[in-house]
Amino acid sequence: MRTLFYKNKPSIIMTSTVAGPKESEGSLGKFYDVKLSDDKYGEKSFEKAESKMLYTAIDNCINKSKKDISKIDSIISGDLLDQITSSTFAVRNFNTGFLGVYNACASFCESLSIGATMIDGGYMQNVICATSSHFSSAERQYRFPLELGSTRPPLAQWTVTGAGACMLSNSKSNPKIVCSTVGKIVDFGVTDANDMGAAMAPAGAETISTHFKETGLKPNDYDLIVSGDLGTFGSRILKDLLYEKGFDIEKQHVDCGELIYNISESEYQGGSGAGCSSLVFCSYLFDKLKKKELKRILLVATGALLSSTSSMQGESIPGIAHAVSVEC
């Protein structure tokens, strides 16, 4: 059994987001709290900028909640950089507990699942869950030096420059996390480091089908089934794989990577990155849940578990996905 059912249903009481210039111009731009005009955010490097973005998202979330930092039991955060330095460097400025997580682009749902479990069990009362990514820092770590100006292949996605943070609490407010399904690693043998959607989609399908089997729910029980960052091609694979398993999610499915940018050839397959699902959830989706325009959603963040070293050594790309059910 990989689905955790929360008796006390932890509440999401506050969120905050920081978006890069490209993301701010996209279709969800009006929902972001902080919209940058400079992707270096006034810093000397893209890595420092990403850490500052994450710090700002966490700090704003705490300030908006009107809680003192002493009331925050832990911050659970992750990113894509070596040894999750964006998170560790951001959180070192807060005097509270820290749990660093890494499941690539699935890290946001991993943090939500861990945070909800801590609160549901009575171990903590207030937890911040956050993730970030940055196009320029991720691109030069995983693919090519930016100075090369390499041509992007058609199946490539654009790593989102953004950060999202949300506060979970044991309060009685809405929306609430009802349950979460822990993913398992699925490897379909994809070796193309530019084709993230194909690498992650099988893991997404496995987790979603497991969620339905263990909860007894069906696709039409959700207003939306939201994948993290499969992009256009990966989303098609996900829906085909689930249809073969007996689950038709065509009407309910949307993808954060497809939502975040305006539809254009220059965006290729859409957005990706650890900050993709957190940016969309903590802005657009949270707004819809608070207004009860959405009553129940399944957020399924997907991650490609590769490194620059594993790709150069010819390894395939394992995928993972975690699902979190949120309802009002």
Backbone bond lengths (Angstrom), bond angles and torsions (degrees), N, CA, C in turn:
res aa  C-N    CA-C-N  psi(-1)  N-CA   C-N-CA  omega(-1)  CA-C   N-CA-C  phi
1 M - - - 1.474 - - 1.532 109.11 -
2 R 1.328 117.06 118.56 1.461 120.82 -176.84 1.523 112.65 -112.11
3 T 1.322 117.29 3.50 1.463 120.36 179.20 1.524 109.96 -100.49
4 L 1.326 115.35 126.94 1.463 122.01 179.91 1.526 108.91 -99.22
5 F 1.327 116.82 122.68 1.460 121.64 179.30 1.531 108.53 -101.80
6 Y 1.319 116.13 126.58 1.465 120.83 -174.61 1.528 110.57 -97.63
7 K 1.325 115.64 113.32 1.466 120.51 -179.53 1.521 111.48 -65.36
8 N 1.330 116.79 -37.54 1.469 120.74 -175.97 1.533 113.36 -94.03
9 K 1.312 117.44 -3.83 1.463 123.69 174.95 1.534 113.13 44.05
10 P 1.323 117.59 79.16 1.472 121.46 179.83 1.528 112.26 -55.13
11 S 1.331 115.50 142.06 1.462 121.14 -178.20 1.521 111.38 -95.21
12 I 1.323 116.34 147.92 1.458 122.25 170.08 1.520 105.89 -97.82
13 I 1.325 116.90 105.41 1.463 119.62 -170.60 1.528 113.82 -97.12
14 M 1.337 117.34 -18.50 1.465 118.39 -178.14 1.529 109.64 -160.08
15 T 1.318 116.28 149.69 1.462 121.49 175.47 1.521 109.86 -137.66
16 S 1.320 115.97 164.14 1.462 121.35 174.61 1.519 108.79 -154.72
17 T 1.336 116.50 146.74 1.461 120.70 -177.63 1.525 111.42 -137.95
18 V 1.324 115.03 151.13 1.466 123.17 171.85 1.522 106.74 -131.03
19 A 1.320 117.56 127.06 1.465 121.55 -175.88 1.522 110.75 -122.35
20 G 1.323 115.87 144.55 1.449 121.74 176.84 1.518 112.14 -72.54
21 P 1.325 117.79 174.41 1.474 121.70 -177.33 1.527 113.34 -59.84
22 K 1.312 117.33 -45.54 1.461 121.72 -178.67 1.532 110.67 -64.70
23 E 1.326 115.56 -42.99 1.456 120.90 -179.64 1.529 111.32 -66.99
24 S 1.324 116.48 -36.31 1.468 121.35 -178.87 1.522 111.90 -66.03
25 E 1.321 116.11 -25.34 1.462 120.67 178.98 1.522 112.24 -86.37
26 G 1.318 117.03 -4.54 1.455 121.53 -177.64 1.510 113.17 -78.14
27 S 1.320 115.73 -175.16 1.463 121.89 -173.30 1.526 113.88 -68.37
28 L 1.330 118.02 -18.17 1.471 121.03 -179.26 1.524 112.57 -105.64
29 G 1.329 117.21 9.49 1.458 121.91 -173.37 1.511 115.10 -52.18
30 K 1.315 118.09 -37.56 1.469 121.10 -176.06 1.525 113.08 -68.33
31 F 1.329 117.35 -14.18 1.467 120.23 -177.72 1.529 113.01 -91.27
32 Y 1.335 119.04 -10.14 1.460 121.01 -175.64 1.526 110.96 -82.28
33 D 1.334 115.91 147.08 1.472 121.41 -179.84 1.524 111.78 -77.10
34 V 1.326 116.46 -48.43 1.464 121.84 -178.73 1.520 108.14 -121.20
35 K 1.337 116.00 124.17 1.464 121.10 -179.79 1.527 108.59 -117.46
36 L 1.322 115.85 117.38 1.457 121.05 -174.80 1.528 111.42 -85.58
37 S 1.320 114.88 145.78 1.464 120.57 172.71 1.525 110.84 -102.01
38 D 1.338 115.88 -10.94 1.469 122.34 -178.59 1.521 107.90 -130.16
39 D 1.336 117.61 118.89 1.464 118.84 -176.08 1.526 113.09 -74.32
40 K 1.327 117.22 -4.85 1.464 119.94 171.22 1.533 111.62 -93.42
41 Y 1.312 117.24 -6.54 1.472 123.11 174.32 1.532 111.26 52.20
42 G 1.343 116.23 33.86 1.455 120.91 178.73 1.515 114.80 78.67
43 E 1.348 117.37 6.29 1.457 121.37 -178.25 1.533 111.20 -98.76
44 K 1.329 116.88 172.81 1.462 121.54 -176.97 1.522 113.13 -86.11
45 S 1.335 117.19 -14.32 1.465 119.66 -179.22 1.520 109.72 -144.80
46 F 1.334 115.82 162.12 1.459 120.60 178.75 1.529 110.99 -68.55
47 E 1.332 116.23 -33.37 1.459 120.08 179.42 1.529 111.17 -65.85
48 K 1.330 116.68 -42.74 1.465 120.39 176.37 1.527 110.60 -64.69
49 A 1.320 116.33 -36.48 1.469 120.60 178.76 1.511 110.82 -64.06
50 E 1.327 117.39 -42.50 1.466 120.09 179.98 1.528 111.42 -63.06
51 S 1.312 116.52 -43.81 1.460 120.22 178.69 1.533 110.99 -62.43
52 K 1.328 116.19 -39.11 1.463 120.35 178.48 1.522 110.97 -66.57
53 M 1.325 117.32 -38.48 1.457 121.04 176.80 1.524 110.84 -60.78
54 L 1.319 115.85 -45.02 1.465 120.15 -179.76 1.517 111.21 -65.50
55 Y 1.334 115.99 -42.71 1.469 119.86 176.49 1.530 110.57 -58.24
56 T 1.323 117.16 -45.02 1.464 121.62 -178.71 1.522 111.10 -62.30
57 A 1.342 117.07 -42.84 1.461 120.62 179.82 1.529 111.10 -62.52
58 I 1.330 116.57 -44.32 1.467 120.84 179.69 1.523 110.84 -66.54
59 D 1.329 116.40 -46.76 1.468 121.13 -178.26 1.532 111.39 -62.47
60 N 1.334 116.52 -43.30 1.468 119.76 178.26 1.521 112.09 -64.88
61 C 1.328 116.12 -36.71 1.463 120.13 178.39 1.524 110.60 -62.42
62 I 1.322 116.00 -43.68 1.477 120.31 178.57 1.523 110.48 -65.45
63 N 1.321 117.47 -44.70 1.467 121.22 -179.47 1.525 111.87 -63.73
64 K 1.327 117.04 -41.63 1.462 120.86 179.61 1.521 111.83 -65.55
65 S 1.325 116.63 -30.54 1.469 120.37 179.44 1.523 112.52 -76.81
66 K 1.362 116.08 -14.26 1.462 123.03 -178.29 1.529 112.51 62.22
67 K 1.328 115.17 28.55 1.462 120.37 175.95 1.523 109.63 -104.54
68 D 1.298 116.54 144.12 1.461 121.61 175.46 1.520 109.06 -75.02
69 I 1.324 116.61 150.22 1.455 120.70 -179.24 1.525 111.08 -58.08
70 S 1.323 118.53 -26.67 1.464 121.72 178.77 1.527 112.06 -65.58
71 K 1.340 116.79 -18.63 1.463 121.31 179.40 1.528 112.63 -89.16
72 I 1.344 116.30 -7.33 1.460 120.85 178.96 1.526 108.21 -91.77
73 D 1.324 116.29 114.83 1.463 120.41 -174.86 1.525 112.47 -76.21
74 S 1.321 116.73 -33.68 1.459 118.78 -179.24 1.526 110.59 -162.97
75 I 1.317 115.35 154.34 1.462 122.86 170.41 1.523 106.83 -114.08
76 I 1.328 116.16 126.32 1.460 121.77 178.94 1.523 107.20 -112.47
77 S 1.316 116.68 115.09 1.459 118.99 -170.81 1.522 111.95 -146.43
78 G 1.341 115.27 155.00 1.456 120.89 176.78 1.516 111.31 -153.50
79 D 1.317 116.23 167.28 1.464 122.32 178.60 1.517 107.66 -157.57
80 L 1.327 117.55 -168.96 1.463 121.40 -173.91 1.525 114.19 -101.64
81 L 1.316 118.08 -10.02 1.464 119.80 -172.83 1.518 112.27 -79.92
82 D 1.330 115.44 160.57 1.462 120.56 -179.21 1.518 111.03 -50.44
83 Q 1.346 115.78 128.05 1.470 122.51 178.56 1.535 112.19 55.27
84 I 1.317 115.97 33.98 1.479 124.93 179.34 1.542 112.10 37.12
85 T 1.322 115.68 52.99 1.462 120.37 -176.52 1.522 113.44 -68.71
86 S 1.338 118.30 -28.07 1.466 118.67 176.70 1.515 110.14 -59.81
87 S 1.324 116.49 -41.69 1.462 121.30 -179.36 1.522 112.07 -73.00
88 T 1.324 116.63 -48.08 1.463 118.74 -176.19 1.523 111.72 -65.18
89 F 1.336 117.21 -38.94 1.456 119.58 179.65 1.521 111.50 -72.00
90 A 1.330 117.60 -30.41 1.467 120.35 177.69 1.523 111.31 -73.07
91 V 1.327 116.27 -43.85 1.467 120.44 -173.10 1.529 112.44 -78.41
92 R 1.335 117.53 -17.23 1.470 118.51 178.91 1.524 111.60 -62.87
93 N 1.328 116.62 -15.62 1.467 119.98 178.71 1.529 113.18 -86.93
94 F 1.333 116.67 -2.67 1.465 120.41 179.04 1.524 109.76 -111.29
95 N 1.301 116.39 134.98 1.463 121.58 -178.41 1.525 109.57 -89.04
96 T 1.340 115.65 72.68 1.455 120.19 179.88 1.512 109.50 -156.58
97 G 1.334 116.83 176.41 1.453 121.56 -179.67 1.518 112.07 -68.22
98 F 1.328 116.09 157.51 1.462 120.40 -178.82 1.516 110.23 -142.82
99 L 1.335 115.52 131.15 1.450 122.74 171.25 1.522 107.25 -120.97
100 G 1.321 116.69 112.66 1.460 120.66 178.00 1.521 109.95 -87.25
101 V 1.339 116.91 132.21 1.461 120.94 -178.43 1.525 109.71 -123.47
102 Y 1.340 115.30 149.72 1.458 119.32 174.62 1.518 110.21 -145.11
103 N 1.299 116.30 110.64 1.456 124.19 166.25 1.512 108.19 -136.61
104 A 1.345 114.65 41.26 1.466 122.31 -177.96 1.525 109.43 54.02
105 C 1.339 117.16 -130.69 1.467 120.16 -175.70 1.525 113.02 -74.40
106 A 1.340 117.87 -4.97 1.463 122.21 175.82 1.525 111.63 -90.18
107 S 1.328 117.45 3.55 1.470 121.28 -172.63 1.524 113.38 -63.39
108 F 1.349 117.79 -31.06 1.461 118.96 -177.25 1.525 111.19 -65.46
109 C 1.335 117.30 -46.42 1.468 119.34 178.31 1.529 111.31 -68.53
110 E 1.323 116.83 -30.82 1.469 119.67 173.91 1.518 110.21 -62.00
111 S 1.336 117.22 -44.64 1.463 120.34 179.77 1.532 111.14 -65.80
112 L 1.327 117.38 -39.48 1.466 120.68 177.83 1.525 111.35 -63.21
113 S 1.320 116.25 -41.77 1.459 120.69 -179.74 1.527 111.59 -64.47
114 I 1.327 116.44 -44.50 1.470 120.40 178.99 1.525 110.42 -66.40
115 G 1.346 116.69 -45.09 1.460 120.20 -179.91 1.518 112.45 -61.62
116 A 1.330 116.59 -43.58 1.465 120.76 179.46 1.530 111.32 -63.85
117 T 1.334 116.57 -37.71 1.461 120.81 178.93 1.525 110.91 -65.80
118 M 1.327 116.26 -41.48 1.473 120.66 178.28 1.526 111.38 -60.93
119 I 1.324 116.28 -43.15 1.461 120.19 -177.41 1.521 110.95 -74.77
120 D 1.325 116.69 -43.13 1.460 120.43 -179.86 1.526 111.56 -60.14
121 G 1.343 116.13 -36.28 1.463 120.12 -179.80 1.516 114.01 -79.08
122 G 1.328 117.29 -5.58 1.454 120.98 179.39 1.513 114.08 83.12
123 Y 1.332 116.52 11.48 1.461 120.08 -178.29 1.524 112.00 -80.80
124 M 1.322 116.66 -29.68 1.457 121.98 179.39 1.517 109.78 -139.40
125 Q 1.338 115.95 159.91 1.459 120.45 -178.84 1.523 112.71 -110.12
126 N 1.329 117.44 -35.64 1.466 121.74 -179.99 1.526 109.81 -137.15
127 V 1.317 116.24 126.43 1.453 121.66 -177.20 1.533 108.92 -134.33
128 I 1.336 116.27 137.80 1.459 121.28 173.47 1.534 108.60 -98.75
129 C 1.329 117.10 129.73 1.458 122.61 175.09 1.525 108.21 -114.14
130 A 1.324 117.69 129.06 1.468 119.76 -173.01 1.518 111.82 -152.43
131 T 1.334 115.51 152.90 1.465 121.78 171.23 1.527 109.47 -148.23
132 S 1.323 115.53 163.58 1.469 120.34 179.15 1.522 109.76 -149.31
133 S 1.322 115.41 163.42 1.469 122.44 169.64 1.518 107.84 -157.72
134 H 1.311 116.09 164.98 1.467 121.61 -179.73 1.521 107.51 -147.00
135 F 1.316 117.23 130.16 1.460 120.94 -177.48 1.521 111.59 -53.56
136 S 1.308 116.54 -51.01 1.464 119.84 -171.84 1.524 112.91 -71.33
137 S 1.330 117.95 -36.76 1.463 119.62 179.52 1.529 110.81 -71.50
138 A 1.334 117.14 -39.06 1.460 120.15 -179.86 1.521 111.98 -73.17
139 E 1.333 115.85 -39.54 1.461 120.04 -176.03 1.528 110.95 -62.05
140 R 1.312 117.64 -43.87 1.465 118.14 -176.84 1.532 112.18 -80.68
141 Q 1.339 117.42 -13.48 1.461 118.81 174.67 1.531 111.13 -83.84
142 Y 1.329 116.39 -42.29 1.459 119.97 -172.00 1.525 114.83 -97.08
143 R 1.349 117.93 -23.48 1.457 118.09 -173.00 1.530 111.99 -125.35
144 F 1.321 117.34 -91.02 1.464 120.28 -173.50 1.526 110.89 -129.48
145 P 1.330 117.36 155.51 1.472 119.09 169.65 1.523 109.46 -57.53
146 L 1.309 117.26 135.76 1.457 121.24 -176.72 1.527 111.89 -59.19
147 E 1.336 115.23 -31.41 1.465 119.84 -177.04 1.528 113.12 -63.93
148 L 1.330 117.28 -20.03 1.459 120.09 -179.06 1.529 112.08 -70.03
149 G 1.332 116.20 -26.69 1.462 119.85 -177.67 1.520 111.92 61.04
150 S 1.328 116.71 39.96 1.462 121.60 -174.74 1.531 111.99 -63.01
151 T 1.327 115.15 143.07 1.460 120.87 177.34 1.524 109.44 -71.89
152 R 1.328 116.18 131.75 1.456 120.85 -178.79 1.527 109.81 -86.19
153 P 1.337 118.25 133.54 1.464 120.79 178.52 1.532 111.16 -71.34
154 P 1.329 117.71 161.16 1.471 121.40 -174.63 1.528 115.11 -58.71
155 L 1.328 118.67 -29.99 1.459 120.99 -177.16 1.528 113.26 -87.15
156 A 1.324 117.14 -0.10 1.461 121.04 -177.99 1.525 111.66 -69.82
157 Q 1.329 115.24 152.71 1.465 121.95 173.26 1.519 108.84 -113.88
158 W 1.321 115.08 167.09 1.457 121.27 -177.93 1.533 107.89 -105.84
159 T 1.325 117.20 114.53 1.465 119.96 -179.40 1.524 110.17 -62.26
160 V 1.313 116.32 126.01 1.460 122.52 -176.29 1.524 111.25 -70.09
161 T 1.326 115.94 132.69 1.464 121.50 170.70 1.524 106.67 -93.58
162 G 1.316 115.64 102.43 1.463 118.54 -176.44 1.515 112.00 -178.50
163 A 1.315 115.23 165.12 1.462 122.28 177.89 1.514 109.07 -144.08
164 G 1.308 115.94 142.56 1.460 121.17 177.14 1.517 110.42 -135.18
165 A 1.322 116.51 141.97 1.462 121.82 178.75 1.515 109.08 -137.63
166 C 1.320 116.63 142.17 1.465 120.17 174.85 1.520 109.18 -137.72
167 M 1.331 115.09 151.73 1.455 121.07 -179.60 1.521 109.89 -106.46
168 L 1.333 115.90 124.53 1.455 121.82 174.11 1.521 108.66 -98.21
169 S 1.331 115.65 142.92 1.457 119.82 -175.97 1.526 109.71 -145.01
170 N 1.329 115.66 163.03 1.465 120.43 175.95 1.525 111.98 -89.43
171 S 1.341 117.17 21.72 1.465 121.59 179.79 1.524 110.34 -77.43
172 K 1.328 116.36 175.81 1.459 122.04 -176.39 1.526 112.89 -99.32
173 S 1.312 118.04 12.50 1.458 120.54 -176.00 1.527 111.61 -83.17
174 N 1.330 115.88 171.87 1.464 123.11 178.03 1.525 110.06 -107.84
175 P 1.312 118.41 159.26 1.469 129.31 -5.84 1.528 112.89 -77.71
176 K 1.341 115.91 166.56 1.452 121.25 -176.67 1.523 111.13 -123.40
177 I 1.324 115.12 151.15 1.460 120.73 172.24 1.518 107.68 -91.57
178 V 1.312 116.30 117.75 1.466 122.20 -174.16 1.521 111.55 -89.63
179 C 1.314 116.25 -43.20 1.460 120.59 -179.92 1.520 109.31 -161.30
180 S 1.315 116.15 167.36 1.462 120.69 175.56 1.526 109.07 -143.48
181 T 1.307 115.27 146.91 1.461 120.81 178.92 1.525 108.83 -114.65
182 V 1.321 115.49 120.46 1.465 121.69 -178.70 1.525 109.04 -77.52
183 G 1.315 116.31 130.11 1.455 120.71 -178.58 1.510 112.98 -80.70
184 K 1.329 115.05 166.51 1.461 120.30 172.25 1.527 108.40 -125.75
185 I 1.317 116.09 158.59 1.458 120.46 -177.21 1.531 110.20 -74.00
186 V 1.331 114.71 129.16 1.457 121.94 177.70 1.524 107.79 -125.94
187 D 1.321 117.10 128.55 1.466 121.71 -177.67 1.524 109.30 -124.53
188 F 1.328 116.47 110.35 1.463 121.73 179.16 1.526 112.18 -96.05
189 G 1.330 117.49 11.27 1.451 120.64 173.94 1.518 115.58 82.68
190 V 1.348 117.46 13.99 1.461 120.55 177.33 1.528 109.13 -70.23
191 T 1.326 117.21 131.94 1.468 120.43 -178.18 1.528 113.16 -118.24
192 D 1.323 117.52 -5.42 1.459 121.54 -178.83 1.526 109.93 -80.72
193 A 1.333 117.25 111.18 1.464 121.70 -176.88 1.522 112.79 -68.69
194 N 1.319 117.03 -10.06 1.458 120.42 176.80 1.527 112.60 -94.01
195 D 1.332 116.75 -11.07 1.466 121.29 -177.06 1.530 109.81 -105.21
196 M 1.325 116.10 68.07 1.456 120.83 -176.77 1.527 112.95 -67.69
197 G 1.325 117.08 -35.41 1.458 120.76 -177.22 1.517 112.19 -59.64
198 A 1.337 116.92 -45.07 1.464 121.14 179.98 1.526 111.23 -66.84
199 A 1.325 117.15 -33.22 1.464 120.58 179.92 1.528 111.88 -71.47
200 M 1.331 117.51 -35.46 1.465 121.58 -174.00 1.518 114.32 -91.54
201 A 1.328 117.93 -27.26 1.464 121.48 -174.07 1.533 114.04 -56.60
202 P 1.336 119.72 -43.34 1.467 118.71 179.32 1.531 113.38 -60.37
203 A 1.325 116.71 -37.71 1.470 119.66 177.49 1.523 110.41 -67.02
204 G 1.350 116.61 -39.10 1.455 120.34 177.02 1.512 111.66 -61.29
205 A 1.329 116.62 -42.94 1.464 121.01 179.66 1.525 110.78 -65.39
206 E 1.327 117.23 -39.71 1.465 120.61 179.70 1.523 111.59 -64.08
207 T 1.340 116.63 -43.71 1.460 120.19 -178.85 1.524 111.75 -68.58
208 I 1.319 117.37 -42.95 1.468 120.36 -179.51 1.528 110.79 -64.63
209 S 1.326 117.62 -43.99 1.466 119.82 178.99 1.526 111.08 -64.38
210 T 1.334 116.62 -38.71 1.473 120.38 176.17 1.520 110.56 -63.04
211 H 1.333 116.62 -41.34 1.460 121.12 178.59 1.527 111.08 -59.50
212 F 1.308 117.25 -46.43 1.461 120.45 179.84 1.528 111.46 -64.01
213 K 1.321 117.14 -42.36 1.462 120.90 -178.86 1.524 111.93 -65.77
214 E 1.332 117.02 -40.47 1.469 119.86 -175.08 1.521 113.15 -83.16
215 T 1.325 117.84 -23.53 1.473 120.53 178.95 1.521 112.64 -97.34
216 G 1.326 117.22 -18.99 1.459 120.25 -175.94 1.518 112.98 79.02
217 L 1.335 116.77 5.95 1.466 121.07 179.94 1.522 110.53 -84.86
218 K 1.325 115.46 164.41 1.453 122.81 177.80 1.523 109.22 -125.24
219 P 1.334 118.25 164.78 1.468 120.18 -179.47 1.521 114.49 -52.91
220 N 1.324 117.78 -40.12 1.472 119.18 -177.62 1.520 113.69 -75.33
221 D 1.343 117.70 -0.19 1.466 120.33 172.58 1.524 111.23 -78.88
222 Y 1.336 116.67 -11.84 1.458 122.05 179.49 1.529 110.92 -110.56
223 D 1.329 115.73 142.27 1.460 119.95 172.04 1.517 110.24 -69.97
224 L 1.344 115.38 -40.79 1.466 120.89 178.33 1.527 109.60 -140.15
225 I 1.324 115.65 143.02 1.457 122.61 167.89 1.523 104.82 -116.00
226 V 1.329 115.82 109.49 1.466 121.57 -167.15 1.526 110.17 -109.00
227 S 1.323 116.52 111.61 1.469 119.45 173.74 1.522 109.39 -81.76
228 G 1.331 115.61 157.79 1.463 119.83 -171.53 1.506 114.87 -74.94
229 D 1.325 116.89 -57.65 1.471 118.64 -176.24 1.518 111.07 -161.64
230 L 1.322 116.06 52.23 1.457 120.12 178.73 1.521 111.97 -77.17
231 G 1.330 116.40 -23.06 1.452 119.84 -176.65 1.523 111.09 73.83
232 T 1.323 116.54 -175.95 1.460 121.93 -173.90 1.528 112.65 -65.13
233 F 1.323 116.79 -50.75 1.459 120.33 -177.62 1.528 111.19 -69.24
234 G 1.326 117.32 -44.76 1.455 120.81 179.74 1.519 112.69 -61.99
235 S 1.330 116.88 -34.40 1.467 120.76 178.51 1.519 110.99 -65.61
236 R 1.323 117.12 -37.92 1.460 120.77 177.14 1.526 110.55 -63.79
237 I 1.326 116.33 -41.37 1.462 120.24 178.76 1.528 110.18 -63.83
238 L 1.338 116.64 -43.84 1.463 121.12 179.49 1.521 111.30 -56.85
239 K 1.320 116.35 -49.30 1.467 120.12 -177.77 1.525 111.62 -65.32
240 D 1.319 117.45 -37.03 1.468 120.53 177.97 1.523 111.04 -66.61
241 L 1.330 117.18 -43.68 1.467 120.79 -179.92 1.521 111.73 -63.92
242 L 1.334 116.59 -41.30 1.465 119.90 179.40 1.526 111.66 -69.39
243 Y 1.324 116.45 -34.82 1.473 119.64 177.72 1.527 110.02 -62.81
244 E 1.337 116.05 -38.36 1.466 120.33 177.00 1.520 111.61 -65.12
245 K 1.346 116.76 -27.13 1.464 121.50 178.61 1.530 112.22 -87.40
246 G 1.341 116.66 -2.03 1.463 120.48 177.55 1.511 115.03 97.67
247 F 1.332 117.68 14.51 1.471 121.39 -179.23 1.534 109.61 -123.54
248 D 1.313 116.02 117.85 1.464 121.71 179.74 1.530 108.64 -100.95
249 I 1.345 116.88 108.22 1.468 120.42 -177.34 1.529 111.65 -109.55
250 E 1.327 116.74 16.26 1.462 121.47 -176.07 1.518 112.52 -53.10
251 K 1.327 118.62 -43.57 1.458 122.28 -174.94 1.526 112.78 -76.85
252 Q 1.321 116.80 -27.22 1.476 120.25 -174.55 1.526 113.45 -97.50
253 H 1.300 117.96 -18.91 1.471 120.09 -168.77 1.524 113.62 -79.89
254 V 1.338 114.83 134.48 1.460 123.42 165.63 1.522 106.95 -137.74
255 D 1.322 116.80 160.65 1.460 121.43 -178.91 1.525 109.41 -125.57
256 C 1.337 116.13 131.05 1.467 120.25 -179.66 1.523 111.17 -57.67
257 G 1.318 116.53 -38.35 1.457 120.56 -179.82 1.516 113.35 -65.26
258 E 1.336 116.77 -29.03 1.461 120.77 176.74 1.524 111.46 -81.53
259 L 1.332 116.98 -31.70 1.465 120.95 -177.01 1.525 112.85 -74.04
260 I 1.318 117.32 -30.90 1.459 120.66 -162.64 1.529 114.03 -74.68
261 Y 1.335 117.59 -27.07 1.458 120.55 -179.55 1.522 111.09 -114.40
262 N 1.320 115.53 158.15 1.461 119.73 171.35 1.530 108.92 -66.40
263 I 1.324 116.52 146.53 1.457 120.55 -178.89 1.523 109.25 -68.36
264 S 1.326 115.72 115.45 1.467 120.94 -176.33 1.518 108.96 -161.32
265 E 1.314 116.53 148.14 1.463 119.97 178.15 1.525 111.69 -61.36
266 S 1.322 117.24 -29.11 1.463 120.60 -177.33 1.525 112.19 -68.75
267 E 1.333 117.19 -15.61 1.466 120.60 178.46 1.525 111.08 -92.25
268 Y 1.325 117.59 -1.42 1.458 122.38 178.76 1.535 110.40 54.00
269 Q 1.345 117.28 -118.77 1.461 120.48 -175.62 1.533 112.87 -88.52
270 G 1.326 118.00 -3.11 1.460 120.69 -177.88 1.518 111.57 112.49
271 G 1.320 116.48 -163.20 1.455 121.57 -175.16 1.517 113.37 -90.15
272 S 1.328 115.33 160.36 1.468 122.53 174.26 1.522 107.87 -147.97
273 G 1.322 116.73 -175.48 1.457 119.94 176.62 1.514 113.22 107.58
274 A 1.331 115.81 157.44 1.464 121.42 -179.15 1.522 111.74 -63.92
275 G 1.343 116.75 -25.51 1.457 120.13 179.46 1.513 113.67 -85.64
276 C 1.335 117.72 -6.17 1.466 121.02 -175.59 1.530 111.58 -65.89
277 S 1.330 117.48 -56.79 1.470 120.58 -177.43 1.524 111.78 -68.76
278 S 1.339 118.13 -36.08 1.470 119.42 -179.32 1.523 111.23 -69.84
279 L 1.344 117.16 -36.58 1.458 120.60 179.00 1.527 110.82 -65.82
280 V 1.327 117.61 -44.52 1.460 121.46 -179.19 1.527 111.19 -71.13
281 F 1.336 116.92 -44.16 1.465 119.18 -178.23 1.518 112.18 -66.30
282 C 1.329 117.12 -44.79 1.468 120.62 -174.44 1.528 112.72 -76.25
283 S 1.308 117.93 -3.02 1.465 121.36 178.29 1.529 109.74 -118.60
284 Y 1.297 116.48 -84.65 1.466 123.08 -173.69 1.529 113.20 -61.97
285 L 1.335 117.13 -52.45 1.462 119.73 -175.72 1.527 112.05 -68.63
286 F 1.327 117.20 -39.57 1.466 120.27 178.32 1.530 110.64 -63.41
287 D 1.329 116.48 -39.80 1.459 121.09 177.76 1.530 110.81 -60.52
288 K 1.330 116.88 -43.64 1.461 121.01 -179.83 1.530 111.49 -67.57
289 L 1.325 116.87 -36.08 1.465 120.61 178.13 1.527 111.50 -69.13
290 K 1.334 116.27 -43.36 1.463 120.04 179.56 1.529 111.21 -61.78
291 K 1.314 117.12 -37.20 1.465 121.75 179.38 1.522 111.90 -82.87
292 K 1.343 116.12 -2.29 1.467 123.63 -179.15 1.525 112.70 61.10
293 E 1.332 114.93 25.59 1.460 119.54 171.11 1.528 109.57 -76.63
294 L 1.331 115.58 -21.62 1.464 123.08 168.30 1.523 107.00 -122.30
295 K 1.303 117.35 133.11 1.463 120.43 -178.24 1.521 113.18 -104.70
296 R 1.327 116.46 -28.20 1.464 118.91 178.83 1.526 108.83 -152.18
297 I 1.331 116.01 126.82 1.464 120.26 176.73 1.523 109.57 -132.01
298 L 1.319 115.38 154.39 1.460 122.20 173.19 1.521 106.94 -114.94
299 L 1.336 116.18 112.82 1.460 121.64 178.99 1.517 108.28 -96.09
300 V 1.326 116.24 122.38 1.464 121.76 -176.03 1.522 108.93 -124.41
301 A 1.319 116.15 91.40 1.465 120.51 179.33 1.525 109.06 -78.90
302 T 1.332 115.63 133.55 1.458 121.72 -175.34 1.532 110.25 -113.92
303 G 1.322 116.80 145.88 1.460 120.07 -177.83 1.516 112.95 -136.84
304 A 1.331 116.69 141.81 1.462 123.03 174.86 1.528 107.95 -102.15
305 L 1.314 116.97 116.37 1.460 122.06 -170.23 1.534 111.56 -92.87
306 L 1.313 115.21 62.97 1.458 121.42 178.01 1.524 109.88 -113.07
307 S 1.305 115.76 166.39 1.460 121.49 169.61 1.519 107.46 -133.36
308 S 1.307 116.48 167.01 1.465 119.31 178.07 1.528 110.35 -61.92
309 T 1.323 116.75 -32.92 1.468 120.67 179.72 1.523 111.14 -70.74
310 S 1.337 116.87 -46.04 1.471 119.89 -177.50 1.525 111.22 -63.25
311 S 1.329 116.95 -36.94 1.464 120.16 179.27 1.523 111.24 -65.62
312 M 1.337 116.74 -42.61 1.467 120.29 -179.43 1.521 111.81 -68.06
313 Q 1.329 116.66 -22.73 1.462 120.54 178.95 1.521 112.44 -91.15
314 G 1.346 116.48 6.71 1.461 120.72 175.11 1.511 115.49 81.08
315 E 1.323 117.55 12.30 1.468 120.62 178.88 1.527 110.65 -69.42
316 S 1.324 115.32 150.83 1.464 120.57 172.12 1.527 108.92 -75.86
317 I 1.336 115.89 172.83 1.465 120.89 -174.36 1.523 110.42 -110.59
318 P 1.347 118.56 103.64 1.459 120.30 175.95 1.529 110.32 -69.97
319 G 1.316 116.94 148.71 1.461 121.17 177.19 1.517 111.30 -120.26
320 I 1.333 115.24 159.41 1.462 120.76 175.81 1.518 108.58 -148.37
321 A 1.314 116.89 153.25 1.463 121.56 177.45 1.526 109.10 -147.17
322 H 1.318 115.75 137.47 1.467 121.98 174.39 1.518 108.55 -117.38
323 A 1.316 116.59 142.70 1.468 121.08 -177.85 1.521 110.72 -116.55
324 V 1.330 116.37 138.54 1.466 122.20 177.46 1.521 108.09 -129.47
325 S 1.325 115.82 125.94 1.468 121.48 179.83 1.524 109.30 -95.86
326 V 1.339 115.75 122.75 1.463 122.26 -176.95 1.514 108.48 -122.26
327 E 1.341 116.62 134.53 1.457 119.26 -179.87 1.521 111.32 -146.03
328 C 1.332 114.39 158.88 1.464 121.81 171.78 1.507 108.16 -104.29
